[in-house]
Amino acid sequence: RHPEVKWAQRVDKVYVTVQLPDSKNAKVDLTPDGTFTFSASAGSADNQYELKLELFDKVNVEESKINVGVRSIFCVVQKAEEGWWKRLLRAEGKPPHYVKVDWDKWIDEDEEEGAGEPDLGGMDFSKFGGMGMGDDPMGALGGMGGMDFSKFGGMGDDAMGDMDESDDEEQEVSKPGDQDAAGKSTSEAPTEKQEAAPST
């Protein structure tokens, strides 16, 4: 089984997101020649997911970073040499069906100047260096990779706790039938006005 992979790039780095909610024992490895490997289990049946991508060009493993989240594994892969890659993978032709462009982070080559980094919502990154497949630093921590969840605010789908509570509060305020300050139900107000209107 292959998880979905989304990617985008800048002149000096590639953003790779492995979409696999609630993954367990996630193992990610990156080699200087650009081989990106991933394995994890997920789902109630603990299905095994594996991935091996031969990236377009060489990468700088020491400067690359990874964040293991609840819904996805996000990697910032530093290119060994600056320059735009024609595609994510070394092999020519159509990429596998599970590799897709990450339109949320994508910019075109001629738009890069001044575009800056995408909003990563204060993700806490670990370094790739020394994170070989055998080391499994994440497995020992229950697949969370020592993440600091206090920085999750403003991360859309990945946001937890705080975001859910604020949604509930907004819904309660706008529910029809809530009591107003005078003790009258807001849903009754329009009917009272109608009764008071003179008949023609």
Secondary structure, DSSP 8 states (H G I E B T S, - for coil): ---EEEEEE-SSEEEEEEE-TT-EEEEEEE-TT-EEEEEEEETTTTEEEEEEEEBSS-EEEEEEEEEE-SSEEEEEEEESS-S--SSSBSS-S---TTEEE-TTT---GGG-TTT-----TT---EE-TT--TTT-TTGGGTTSTT--GGG-TT-GGG--THHHHHHHHHHHHH-TT-B-TTS-BTTTHHHHHHHHS---
